[in-house]
Amino acid sequence: MKIKRIVIVVAVILALIVMIRLGQLIQRKRSEKRQVIQEVVIPVRLAAVRVGNIESLVNFVGEVRGLNEANIYPKVSGKLIKKVADEGAKVQAGQTIALLDRDEPAMDYKEVEITAPISGVFTGYLVDLGAKIGPENSLGSVADTSIIKVVANIPEKDLHRIRKNDLAKVKIDAYPGREFNGLVDMVKAKIDPYTRTAEVNIRIDNKEGKFKTGMFAQGRIIEKAYQGILVPLEAVIKEQGSSFVYVSNGRVAAKRPVQTGLIQENDIEITSGLKVGEQIVVVGQDNLRDGVKVEVGQ
C-alpha cells in the first residue's frame, strides 16, 4: 500500500515538473516571437490627419432641355410645302416656321403659315416636305435656351434629400474637364410606378449659348456641406466589419480602430478615433502589425 502511494506521489511530482517546464518553454517562445516582431522594421509613408470640406451628394445623369419648350402645331390640315426657318435658328413668337397647302379640290385656299408659339431656338422639323399633317401632328418645337434645365430621374430613396434651390455641380460631355453650377428648380411630386424615380429639374444659366437641347449631362446635387476630419482612402483597412488605421510617431506603428463617414473622391471622413495632426500610415500598412517598428520614407 505504501509503495502504491509513493508511486502516485512521484507521478504527480513528475507531472508538475513537466507542466512547469512546458509553461516555461511556451513563455520563452512567446518572448522570442515578440522580440522578432519588435526587431522587424517596415518601411512606410505617413500622412497627417486633416480637416477638409465634406459634401453629402446625390449623383445623377440627365439630358439638357430648354427651360421653356413648346411644340409647334398647324391650325389646319394640309401638305407641308415649304420650310422657312432653319433648324437651330433663333425665332420670335409668331414668326413663320413653315408653309402649309390645304390642298382641297375645288377650294381656293391661301398658303397657311405655321408659326412659333414662343421665342427661342427652333430645334428642327419632325416631318418632311410633302407630308400631310394636321392639328394633332407636331411640326417640331421651339426651346427657350437662354436658361436651360437638366432633366434627371432620381430614385425615390434619394428624393427626401433634395430641396428646391439646392446647389448642383453639372458636367456636360461636350465640355470635358469643366463643371457648371446649377440650382434645383423643381422636384416633381409624382413617382413613375415602373422606374420608381421622380423627375428633378436643374436650372443653369446659358446666356453664352454653350448648351444645346439633347446634350448628355451628369453631376451631383449637394445635400449638405460641412467641415470634417479626412484621411486618404487607402489608409483605412477593413477587417471583419470593422475599420482601423495605423498611427505612427515615426518609430512604431499602433493599430487604431476608427469610425468612418462619407467618401470624398480620394479621401474618407473619420467620425471618431483620430485627431487632427496625427500621423497615419498610407503606404506599407498591409505589412504592419500593432507595435511593429517602422522606417518613414519620402
Contacts in CASP RR format, 6 or more apart in sequence:
PFRMAT RR
TARGET T0000
AUTHOR 0000-0000-0000
METHOD contacts of the structure
MODEL  1
MKIKRIVIVVAVILALIVMIRLGQLIQRKRSEKRQVIQEVVIPVRLAAVR
VGNIESLVNFVGEVRGLNEANIYPKVSGKLIKKVADEGAKVQAGQTIALL
DRDEPAMDYKEVEITAPISGVFTGYLVDLGAKIGPENSLGSVADTSIIKV
VANIPEKDLHRIRKNDLAKVKIDAYPGREFNGLVDMVKAKIDPYTRTAEV
NIRIDNKEGKFKTGMFAQGRIIEKAYQGILVPLEAVIKEQGSSFVYVSNG
RVAAKRPVQTGLIQENDIEITSGLKVGEQIVVVGQDNLRDGVKVEVGQ
37 289 0 8 1.000
37 291 0 8 1.000
37 292 0 8 1.000
38 291 0 8 1.000
38 292 0 8 1.000
38 293 0 8 1.000
39 293 0 8 1.000
40 292 0 8 1.000
40 293 0 8 1.000
41 292 0 8 1.000
41 293 0 8 1.000
41 294 0 8 1.000
41 295 0 8 1.000
42 253 0 8 1.000
42 284 0 8 1.000
42 287 0 8 1.000
42 288 0 8 1.000
42 292 0 8 1.000
42 293 0 8 1.000
42 294 0 8 1.000
42 295 0 8 1.000
43 284 0 8 1.000
43 294 0 8 1.000
43 295 0 8 1.000
43 297 0 8 1.000
44 246 0 8 1.000
44 248 0 8 1.000
44 253 0 8 1.000
44 281 0 8 1.000
44 283 0 8 1.000
44 284 0 8 1.000
44 285 0 8 1.000
44 288 0 8 1.000
44 294 0 8 1.000
44 295 0 8 1.000
44 296 0 8 1.000
44 297 0 8 1.000
45 281 0 8 1.000
45 282 0 8 1.000
45 283 0 8 1.000
45 284 0 8 1.000
45 296 0 8 1.000
45 297 0 8 1.000
45 298 0 8 1.000
46 248 0 8 1.000
46 250 0 8 1.000
46 279 0 8 1.000
46 280 0 8 1.000
46 281 0 8 1.000
46 282 0 8 1.000
46 296 0 8 1.000
47 231 0 8 1.000
47 232 0 8 1.000
47 235 0 8 1.000
47 279 0 8 1.000
47 280 0 8 1.000
47 282 0 8 1.000
48 277 0 8 1.000
48 278 0 8 1.000
48 279 0 8 1.000
48 280 0 8 1.000
49 229 0 8 1.000
49 230 0 8 1.000
49 231 0 8 1.000
49 270 0 8 1.000
49 274 0 8 1.000
49 275 0 8 1.000
49 276 0 8 1.000
49 277 0 8 1.000
49 278 0 8 1.000
49 279 0 8 1.000
49 280 0 8 1.000
50 229 0 8 1.000
50 230 0 8 1.000
50 231 0 8 1.000
50 276 0 8 1.000
50 277 0 8 1.000
51 227 0 8 1.000
51 228 0 8 1.000
51 229 0 8 1.000
51 230 0 8 1.000
51 276 0 8 1.000
52 227 0 8 1.000
52 228 0 8 1.000
52 229 0 8 1.000
52 230 0 8 1.000
53 225 0 8 1.000
53 226 0 8 1.000
53 227 0 8 1.000
53 264 0 8 1.000
54 225 0 8 1.000
54 226 0 8 1.000
54 227 0 8 1.000
54 228 0 8 1.000
54 230 0 8 1.000
54 262 0 8 1.000
54 264 0 8 1.000
54 269 0 8 1.000
55 220 0 8 1.000
55 222 0 8 1.000
55 223 0 8 1.000
55 224 0 8 1.000
55 225 0 8 1.000
55 262 0 8 1.000
55 264 0 8 1.000
56 161 0 8 1.000
56 222 0 8 1.000
56 223 0 8 1.000
56 224 0 8 1.000
56 225 0 8 1.000
56 262 0 8 1.000
57 220 0 8 1.000
57 221 0 8 1.000
57 222 0 8 1.000
57 223 0 8 1.000
58 154 0 8 1.000
58 158 0 8 1.000
58 161 0 8 1.000
58 162 0 8 1.000
58 220 0 8 1.000
58 221 0 8 1.000
58 223 0 8 1.000
59 218 0 8 1.000
59 219 0 8 1.000
59 220 0 8 1.000
60 150 0 8 1.000
60 152 0 8 1.000
60 153 0 8 1.000
60 154 0 8 1.000
60 200 0 8 1.000
60 218 0 8 1.000
60 219 0 8 1.000
60 220 0 8 1.000
60 221 0 8 1.000
61 152 0 8 1.000
61 216 0 8 1.000
61 217 0 8 1.000
61 218 0 8 1.000
61 219 0 8 1.000
62 150 0 8 1.000
62 151 0 8 1.000
62 152 0 8 1.000
62 153 0 8 1.000
62 216 0 8 1.000
62 217 0 8 1.000
62 218 0 8 1.000
63 150 0 8 1.000
63 151 0 8 1.000
63 214 0 8 1.000
63 215 0 8 1.000
63 216 0 8 1.000
63 217 0 8 1.000
64 148 0 8 1.000
64 149 0 8 1.000
64 150 0 8 1.000
64 172 0 8 1.000
64 211 0 8 1.000
64 212 0 8 1.000
64 213 0 8 1.000
64 214 0 8 1.000
64 215 0 8 1.000
64 216 0 8 1.000
64 217 0 8 1.000
65 143 0 8 1.000
65 148 0 8 1.000
65 149 0 8 1.000
65 150 0 8 1.000
65 151 0 8 1.000
65 213 0 8 1.000
65 214 0 8 1.000
66 143 0 8 1.000
66 144 0 8 1.000
66 145 0 8 1.000
66 147 0 8 1.000
66 148 0 8 1.000
66 149 0 8 1.000
66 213 0 8 1.000
67 144 0 8 1.000
67 145 0 8 1.000
67 146 0 8 1.000
67 147 0 8 1.000
67 148 0 8 1.000
67 149 0 8 1.000
67 185 0 8 1.000
67 203 0 8 1.000
68 118 0 8 1.000
68 143 0 8 1.000
68 144 0 8 1.000
69 141 0 8 1.000
69 142 0 8 1.000
69 143 0 8 1.000
69 144 0 8 1.000
69 213 0 8 1.000
70 117 0 8 1.000
70 118 0 8 1.000
70 141 0 8 1.000
70 142 0 8 1.000
71 117 0 8 1.000
71 138 0 8 1.000
71 139 0 8 1.000
71 140 0 8 1.000
71 141 0 8 1.000
72 97 0 8 1.000
72 114 0 8 1.000
72 115 0 8 1.000
72 116 0 8 1.000
72 117 0 8 1.000
72 138 0 8 1.000
72 139 0 8 1.000
72 140 0 8 1.000
72 141 0 8 1.000
72 142 0 8 1.000
73 114 0 8 1.000
73 134 0 8 1.000
73 135 0 8 1.000
73 136 0 8 1.000
73 137 0 8 1.000
73 138 0 8 1.000
73 139 0 8 1.000
74 100 0 8 1.000
74 112 0 8 1.000
74 114 0 8 1.000
74 133 0 8 1.000
74 134 0 8 1.000
74 135 0 8 1.000
74 137 0 8 1.000
74 139 0 8 1.000
75 112 0 8 1.000
75 135 0 8 1.000
76 100 0 8 1.000
76 102 0 8 1.000
76 112 0 8 1.000
76 134 0 8 1.000
76 135 0 8 1.000
77 102 0 8 1.000
77 132 0 8 1.000
77 133 0 8 1.000
77 134 0 8 1.000
77 135 0 8 1.000
78 100 0 8 1.000
78 101 0 8 1.000
78 102 0 8 1.000
78 103 0 8 1.000
78 112 0 8 1.000
78 132 0 8 1.000
78 133 0 8 1.000
78 134 0 8 1.000
79 100 0 8 1.000
79 101 0 8 1.000
79 103 0 8 1.000
79 130 0 8 1.000
79 131 0 8 1.000
79 132 0 8 1.000
80 98 0 8 1.000
80 99 0 8 1.000
80 100 0 8 1.000
80 127 0 8 1.000
80 128 0 8 1.000
80 129 0 8 1.000
80 130 0 8 1.000
80 131 0 8 1.000
80 132 0 8 1.000
80 133 0 8 1.000
80 139 0 8 1.000
81 99 0 8 1.000
81 100 0 8 1.000
81 101 0 8 1.000
81 111 0 8 1.000
81 129 0 8 1.000
81 130 0 8 1.000
82 98 0 8 1.000
82 99 0 8 1.000
82 111 0 8 1.000
82 129 0 8 1.000
83 97 0 8 1.000
83 98 0 8 1.000
83 125 0 8 1.000
83 129 0 8 1.000
84 96 0 8 1.000
84 97 0 8 1.000
84 98 0 8 1.000
84 99 0 8 1.000
85 91 0 8 1.000
85 95 0 8 1.000
85 96 0 8 1.000
85 97 0 8 1.000
85 98 0 8 1.000
85 116 0 8 1.000
85 122 0 8 1.000
86 122 0 8 1.000
87 122 0 8 1.000
87 123 0 8 1.000
87 124 0 8 1.000
87 125 0 8 1.000
88 121 0 8 1.000
88 122 0 8 1.000
88 123 0 8 1.000
88 124 0 8 1.000
89 121 0 8 1.000
89 122 0 8 1.000
90 119 0 8 1.000
90 120 0 8 1.000
90 121 0 8 1.000
90 122 0 8 1.000
91 97 0 8 1.000
91 116 0 8 1.000
91 119 0 8 1.000
91 120 0 8 1.000
91 121 0 8 1.000
91 122 0 8 1.000
91 142 0 8 1.000
92 116 0 8 1.000
92 119 0 8 1.000
92 120 0 8 1.000
93 115 0 8 1.000
93 116 0 8 1.000
93 117 0 8 1.000
93 118 0 8 1.000
93 119 0 8 1.000
94 115 0 8 1.000
94 116 0 8 1.000
94 117 0 8 1.000
95 115 0 8 1.000
95 116 0 8 1.000
96 113 0 8 1.000
96 114 0 8 1.000
96 115 0 8 1.000
97 114 0 8 1.000
97 115 0 8 1.000
97 116 0 8 1.000
97 122 0 8 1.000
97 139 0 8 1.000
98 113 0 8 1.000
98 114 0 8 1.000
98 125 0 8 1.000
98 139 0 8 1.000
99 111 0 8 1.000
99 112 0 8 1.000
99 113 0 8 1.000
99 114 0 8 1.000
100 111 0 8 1.000
100 112 0 8 1.000
100 113 0 8 1.000
100 114 0 8 1.000
100 133 0 8 1.000
101 109 0 8 1.000
101 111 0 8 1.000
101 112 0 8 1.000
102 109 0 8 1.000
102 112 0 8 1.000
114 139 0 8 1.000
116 122 0 8 1.000
116 142 0 8 1.000
117 142 0 8 1.000
118 142 0 8 1.000
118 144 0 8 1.000
119 142 0 8 1.000
119 144 0 8 1.000
120 142 0 8 1.000
120 143 0 8 1.000
120 144 0 8 1.000
120 145 0 8 1.000
120 146 0 8 1.000
121 142 0 8 1.000
121 143 0 8 1.000
121 144 0 8 1.000
121 145 0 8 1.000
121 213 0 8 1.000
122 140 0 8 1.000
122 141 0 8 1.000
122 142 0 8 1.000
123 140 0 8 1.000
123 141 0 8 1.000
123 142 0 8 1.000
123 143 0 8 1.000
123 213 0 8 1.000
124 140 0 8 1.000
124 141 0 8 1.000
125 139 0 8 1.000
125 140 0 8 1.000
126 138 0 8 1.000
126 139 0 8 1.000
126 140 0 8 1.000
127 133 0 8 1.000
127 137 0 8 1.000
127 139 0 8 1.000
133 139 0 8 1.000
143 213 0 8 1.000
145 206 0 8 1.000
145 209 0 8 1.000
145 211 0 8 1.000
145 212 0 8 1.000
145 213 0 8 1.000
146 206 0 8 1.000
146 207 0 8 1.000
146 209 0 8 1.000
147 203 0 8 1.000
147 204 0 8 1.000
147 205 0 8 1.000
147 206 0 8 1.000
148 203 0 8 1.000
148 204 0 8 1.000
148 206 0 8 1.000
148 211 0 8 1.000
148 213 0 8 1.000
149 185 0 8 1.000
149 201 0 8 1.000
149 202 0 8 1.000
149 203 0 8 1.000
149 204 0 8 1.000
150 168 0 8 1.000
150 170 0 8 1.000
150 201 0 8 1.000
150 202 0 8 1.000
150 204 0 8 1.000
150 217 0 8 1.000
151 199 0 8 1.000
151 200 0 8 1.000
151 201 0 8 1.000
152 199 0 8 1.000
152 200 0 8 1.000
152 201 0 8 1.000
152 202 0 8 1.000
152 217 0 8 1.000
153 192 0 8 1.000
153 195 0 8 1.000
153 197 0 8 1.000
153 198 0 8 1.000
153 199 0 8 1.000
153 200 0 8 1.000
154 162 0 8 1.000
154 187 0 8 1.000
154 197 0 8 1.000
154 198 0 8 1.000
154 199 0 8 1.000
154 200 0 8 1.000
155 196 0 8 1.000
155 197 0 8 1.000
156 191 0 8 1.000
156 196 0 8 1.000
156 197 0 8 1.000
156 198 0 8 1.000
159 187 0 8 1.000
159 191 0 8 1.000
159 198 0 8 1.000
161 221 0 8 1.000
161 223 0 8 1.000
162 184 0 8 1.000
162 187 0 8 1.000
162 200 0 8 1.000
162 221 0 8 1.000
162 223 0 8 1.000
163 184 0 8 1.000
163 187 0 8 1.000
164 184 0 8 1.000
164 185 0 8 1.000
164 186 0 8 1.000
164 187 0 8 1.000
165 183 0 8 1.000
165 184 0 8 1.000
166 183 0 8 1.000
166 184 0 8 1.000
166 221 0 8 1.000
166 222 0 8 1.000
166 223 0 8 1.000
167 181 0 8 1.000
167 182 0 8 1.000
167 183 0 8 1.000
167 221 0 8 1.000
167 222 0 8 1.000
168 181 0 8 1.000
168 182 0 8 1.000
168 183 0 8 1.000
168 184 0 8 1.000
168 202 0 8 1.000
168 219 0 8 1.000
168 220 0 8 1.000
168 221 0 8 1.000
168 222 0 8 1.000
169 179 0 8 1.000
169 180 0 8 1.000
169 181 0 8 1.000
169 182 0 8 1.000
169 219 0 8 1.000
169 220 0 8 1.000
169 222 0 8 1.000
170 179 0 8 1.000
170 180 0 8 1.000
170 181 0 8 1.000
170 182 0 8 1.000
170 202 0 8 1.000
170 204 0 8 1.000
170 217 0 8 1.000
170 218 0 8 1.000
170 219 0 8 1.000
171 177 0 8 1.000
171 178 0 8 1.000
171 179 0 8 1.000
171 180 0 8 1.000
171 217 0 8 1.000
171 218 0 8 1.000
171 219 0 8 1.000
172 178 0 8 1.000
172 180 0 8 1.000
172 210 0 8 1.000
172 211 0 8 1.000
172 215 0 8 1.000
172 216 0 8 1.000
172 217 0 8 1.000
173 215 0 8 1.000
173 216 0 8 1.000
173 217 0 8 1.000
173 218 0 8 1.000
174 210 0 8 1.000
174 211 0 8 1.000
174 212 0 8 1.000
174 215 0 8 1.000
175 210 0 8 1.000
180 204 0 8 1.000
181 204 0 8 1.000
182 202 0 8 1.000
182 203 0 8 1.000
182 204 0 8 1.000
182 205 0 8 1.000
183 202 0 8 1.000
183 203 0 8 1.000
184 200 0 8 1.000
184 201 0 8 1.000
184 202 0 8 1.000
184 203 0 8 1.000
184 221 0 8 1.000
185 201 0 8 1.000
185 202 0 8 1.000
185 203 0 8 1.000
186 199 0 8 1.000
186 200 0 8 1.000
186 201 0 8 1.000
187 198 0 8 1.000
187 199 0 8 1.000
187 200 0 8 1.000
188 198 0 8 1.000
188 199 0 8 1.000
188 200 0 8 1.000
189 198 0 8 1.000
190 198 0 8 1.000
191 197 0 8 1.000
191 198 0 8 1.000
192 198 0 8 1.000
200 221 0 8 1.000
202 221 0 8 1.000
204 211 0 8 1.000
228 269 0 8 1.000
229 269 0 8 1.000
229 270 0 8 1.000
229 271 0 8 1.000
229 274 0 8 1.000
229 276 0 8 1.000
230 264 0 8 1.000
230 267 0 8 1.000
230 268 0 8 1.000
230 269 0 8 1.000
230 270 0 8 1.000
231 245 0 8 1.000
231 267 0 8 1.000
231 268 0 8 1.000
231 270 0 8 1.000
231 274 0 8 1.000
231 280 0 8 1.000
232 266 0 8 1.000
232 267 0 8 1.000
232 268 0 8 1.000
232 282 0 8 1.000
233 263 0 8 1.000
233 266 0 8 1.000
233 267 0 8 1.000
233 268 0 8 1.000
234 282 0 8 1.000
234 283 0 8 1.000
234 285 0 8 1.000
235 245 0 8 1.000
235 246 0 8 1.000
235 280 0 8 1.000
235 281 0 8 1.000
235 282 0 8 1.000
235 285 0 8 1.000
236 243 0 8 1.000
236 244 0 8 1.000
236 245 0 8 1.000
236 258 0 8 1.000
236 260 0 8 1.000
236 268 0 8 1.000
237 243 0 8 1.000
237 244 0 8 1.000
237 245 0 8 1.000
237 246 0 8 1.000
237 285 0 8 1.000
237 286 0 8 1.000
242 257 0 8 1.000
243 257 0 8 1.000
243 258 0 8 1.000
243 259 0 8 1.000
243 260 0 8 1.000
244 255 0 8 1.000
244 256 0 8 1.000
244 257 0 8 1.000
244 258 0 8 1.000
245 255 0 8 1.000
245 256 0 8 1.000
245 258 0 8 1.000
245 274 0 8 1.000
245 280 0 8 1.000
245 281 0 8 1.000
245 285 0 8 1.000
246 253 0 8 1.000
246 254 0 8 1.000
246 255 0 8 1.000
246 256 0 8 1.000
246 280 0 8 1.000
246 281 0 8 1.000
246 285 0 8 1.000
246 288 0 8 1.000
247 253 0 8 1.000
247 254 0 8 1.000
247 256 0 8 1.000
247 274 0 8 1.000
247 278 0 8 1.000
247 279 0 8 1.000
247 280 0 8 1.000
247 281 0 8 1.000
248 254 0 8 1.000
248 279 0 8 1.000
248 280 0 8 1.000
248 281 0 8 1.000
248 294 0 8 1.000
248 296 0 8 1.000
249 279 0 8 1.000
250 279 0 8 1.000
250 294 0 8 1.000
250 296 0 8 1.000
251 293 0 8 1.000
251 294 0 8 1.000
252 291 0 8 1.000
252 292 0 8 1.000
252 293 0 8 1.000
252 294 0 8 1.000
253 281 0 8 1.000
253 285 0 8 1.000
253 288 0 8 1.000
253 289 0 8 1.000
253 290 0 8 1.000
253 291 0 8 1.000
253 292 0 8 1.000
253 293 0 8 1.000
253 294 0 8 1.000
254 290 0 8 1.000
254 291 0 8 1.000
255 288 0 8 1.000
255 289 0 8 1.000
255 290 0 8 1.000
255 291 0 8 1.000
256 273 0 8 1.000
256 274 0 8 1.000
257 273 0 8 1.000
258 270 0 8 1.000
258 272 0 8 1.000
258 273 0 8 1.000
258 274 0 8 1.000
259 270 0 8 1.000
259 271 0 8 1.000
259 272 0 8 1.000
259 273 0 8 1.000
260 268 0 8 1.000
260 269 0 8 1.000
260 270 0 8 1.000
260 271 0 8 1.000
261 268 0 8 1.000
261 269 0 8 1.000
261 270 0 8 1.000
261 271 0 8 1.000
262 268 0 8 1.000
262 269 0 8 1.000
263 269 0 8 1.000
274 280 0 8 1.000
281 288 0 8 1.000
281 294 0 8 1.000
288 294 0 8 1.000
END
